[in-house]
Amino acid sequence: MKITSRRYVVITLVIFVSIIIDHITKFFAKQYLRNSPPQIYFNDFFRFQYAENTGAMLGLGSTLPETTRFWIFTVAVGILLLALLIYLYRGMGHLTSLQSLGLSLIAGGGLSNFVDRLINKGRVVDFMNMGIGDTLRTGIFNVADMLIMLGMAIVLVFGIGKPHKKQNEHLTNESHPTGGMYGKD
């Protein structure tokens, strides 16, 4: 199997496994946390509590009119996810394995929340919260959000703008037409 074919399979698997794991956890959140008090663990550092988010991360945009939310969080996000998938699959020869992994995690988490929004009338199921006391806490999030953040961390650390090593091989001293970076000696 060629490396490009193998990477195509890995990217697809990462995306589908991300969606499946996120939706399994959302299923359990709906079944066991909806209409229940928060489940508190580790001296209230970690909470499981059911919430439906009509906005973006941390509820950003949730107070916008429903039509505006639809155009931003469904249509625009759908277009951005399609562009990401096209970039990921068409540019995979130019991306390192870690860059491909990071973008795959972002795509998988994004697609999972997108599907959730489509099947839940514009809402995304969230159910996890971390923090100390009531004042220093994260917003309520889900597994897809964690995958997106992990993917973004990988992309930031390993850079999306850094070209794949094979792209720059033509710039080595041996193959450069002028004999290297500073010309022939």
C-alpha positions as CSV (number, residue, x, y, z in Angstrom):
1,M,0.0,0.0,0.0
2,K,1.4,3.4,-1.0
3,I,2.1,5.9,1.8
4,T,-0.6,8.2,0.3
5,S,-3.2,5.4,0.3
6,R,-2.2,4.5,3.8
7,R,-2.5,8.1,5.0
8,Y,-5.9,8.4,3.3
9,V,-7.1,5.4,5.3
10,V,-5.7,6.7,8.5
11,I,-7.2,10.2,8.1
12,T,-10.6,8.6,7.3
13,L,-10.3,6.3,10.3
14,V,-9.4,9.1,12.7
15,I,-12.3,11.2,11.5
16,F,-14.9,8.3,11.7
17,V,-13.6,7.1,15.1
18,S,-13.7,10.6,16.4
19,I,-17.4,11.0,15.3
20,I,-18.3,7.6,16.7
21,I,-16.7,8.1,20.1
22,D,-18.2,11.5,20.5
23,H,-21.7,10.4,19.6
24,I,-21.5,7.4,21.9
25,T,-20.6,9.7,24.8
26,K,-23.4,12.1,23.8
27,F,-25.8,9.1,23.8
28,F,-24.8,8.2,27.3
29,A,-25.0,11.9,28.4
30,K,-28.6,12.0,27.1
31,Q,-29.5,8.8,28.7
32,Y,-28.0,9.3,32.1
33,L,-27.4,13.0,32.7
34,R,-30.5,14.7,31.2
35,N,-32.9,15.6,33.9
36,S,-30.4,14.6,36.6
37,P,-28.3,16.7,39.0
38,P,-24.6,17.1,38.0
39,Q,-22.4,14.1,38.8
40,I,-19.4,15.4,40.8
41,Y,-15.9,13.8,41.0
42,F,-12.5,14.5,42.5
43,N,-13.7,17.1,45.1
44,D,-15.8,18.9,42.4
45,F,-12.8,19.3,40.0
46,F,-14.7,17.3,37.3
47,R,-18.5,17.5,36.7
48,F,-20.7,15.6,34.3
49,Q,-23.8,17.7,33.7
50,Y,-26.1,17.7,30.7
51,A,-26.4,20.9,28.6
52,E,-27.5,21.8,25.1
53,N,-25.5,24.5,23.4
54,T,-27.0,26.6,20.6
55,G,-23.9,28.6,20.1
56,A,-20.2,28.0,19.6
57,M,-17.6,27.2,22.2
58,L,-18.7,28.5,25.7
59,G,-22.1,29.4,24.2
60,L,-20.6,32.2,22.1
61,G,-23.4,33.4,19.8
62,S,-26.2,31.5,21.6
63,T,-28.2,34.7,22.0
64,L,-28.2,35.4,18.3
65,P,-31.5,35.0,16.4
66,E,-32.2,31.4,15.3
67,T,-31.8,32.2,11.6
68,T,-28.4,33.9,12.2
69,R,-27.2,30.9,14.2
70,F,-28.3,28.6,11.4
71,W,-26.3,30.5,8.8
72,I,-23.2,30.8,11.0
73,F,-23.1,27.5,12.9
74,T,-24.6,25.2,10.3
75,V,-24.1,26.7,6.8
76,A,-20.8,28.6,7.4
77,V,-19.3,25.9,9.6
78,G,-20.4,23.2,7.0
79,I,-18.5,25.1,4.3
80,L,-15.4,25.5,6.5
81,L,-15.5,21.8,7.3
82,L,-15.8,20.9,3.6
83,A,-12.8,23.2,2.8
84,L,-10.8,21.5,5.6
85,L,-11.6,18.1,4.2
86,I,-10.6,19.1,0.7
87,Y,-7.3,20.6,2.0
88,L,-6.7,17.6,4.2
89,Y,-7.2,15.0,1.4
90,R,-5.7,16.9,-1.5
91,G,-2.8,18.3,0.5
92,M,-1.9,15.1,2.3
93,G,1.3,14.7,0.3
94,H,2.5,18.0,1.5
95,L,1.6,17.4,5.2
96,T,3.6,15.5,7.8
97,S,1.9,12.7,9.6
98,L,1.4,14.8,12.7
99,Q,0.0,17.7,10.7
100,S,-2.5,15.2,9.0
101,L,-3.4,13.8,12.5
102,G,-4.0,17.3,13.9
103,L,-6.2,18.3,11.0
104,S,-8.0,14.9,11.1
105,L,-8.8,15.4,14.8
106,I,-10.1,19.0,14.1
107,A,-12.2,17.6,11.2
108,G,-13.5,14.7,13.2
109,G,-14.5,16.8,16.1
110,G,-16.0,19.5,13.9
111,L,-18.0,17.1,11.8
112,S,-19.3,15.4,15.0
113,N,-20.6,18.6,16.4
114,F,-21.9,19.6,13.0
115,V,-23.9,16.3,12.8
116,D,-25.1,16.8,16.3
117,R,-26.3,20.3,15.4
118,L,-28.1,18.9,12.3
119,I,-29.9,16.1,14.2
120,N,-30.7,18.2,17.4
121,K,-32.3,21.2,15.7
122,G,-29.3,23.5,16.0
123,R,-28.1,22.3,19.4
124,V,-24.9,20.5,20.4
125,V,-24.9,18.2,23.5
126,D,-22.3,19.1,26.1
127,F,-21.8,17.3,29.3
128,M,-18.3,17.8,30.9
129,N,-17.0,20.7,33.1
130,M,-13.8,21.1,35.0
131,G,-12.6,23.6,37.5
132,I,-12.2,24.6,41.1
133,G,-15.2,25.8,43.0
134,D,-17.9,27.8,41.2
135,T,-15.6,30.7,40.1
136,L,-12.8,29.0,38.2
137,R,-14.4,26.6,35.8
138,T,-14.3,25.7,32.1
139,G,-17.4,26.0,30.0
140,I,-19.4,22.8,29.5
141,F,-17.8,20.8,26.6
142,N,-17.9,17.4,24.9
143,V,-15.5,14.9,23.5
144,A,-15.6,16.6,20.0
145,D,-14.5,19.8,21.6
146,M,-11.6,18.0,23.3
147,L,-10.6,16.5,19.9
148,I,-10.7,19.9,18.2
149,M,-8.5,21.4,20.9
150,L,-6.0,18.4,20.8
151,G,-5.9,18.8,17.0
152,M,-5.3,22.5,17.2
153,A,-2.5,21.9,19.8
154,I,-0.8,19.4,17.4
155,V,-1.1,21.8,14.5
156,L,0.2,24.7,16.5
157,V,3.2,22.7,17.9
158,F,4.1,21.0,14.6
159,G,3.0,23.9,12.4
160,I,0.7,23.7,9.4
161,G,2.8,26.2,7.4
162,K,5.9,24.1,7.7
163,P,6.4,22.2,4.5
164,H,6.9,18.5,4.4
165,K,10.6,17.5,4.4
166,K,10.5,16.1,0.8
167,Q,9.3,19.5,-0.6
168,N,12.6,21.1,0.5
169,E,15.0,18.4,-0.7
170,H,15.6,20.3,-3.9
171,L,17.2,23.1,-1.8
172,T,20.1,21.1,-0.6
173,N,23.7,22.0,-1.6
174,E,24.0,19.0,-3.9
175,S,21.0,19.6,-6.0
176,H,20.7,23.4,-6.0
177,P,21.7,24.8,-9.4
178,T,24.0,27.4,-8.0
179,G,25.8,24.9,-5.7
180,G,24.0,25.8,-2.5
181,M,22.6,28.7,-0.6
182,Y,25.6,31.0,-1.1
183,G,26.6,30.0,-4.6
184,K,29.6,28.0,-5.7
185,D,32.8,28.5,-3.8
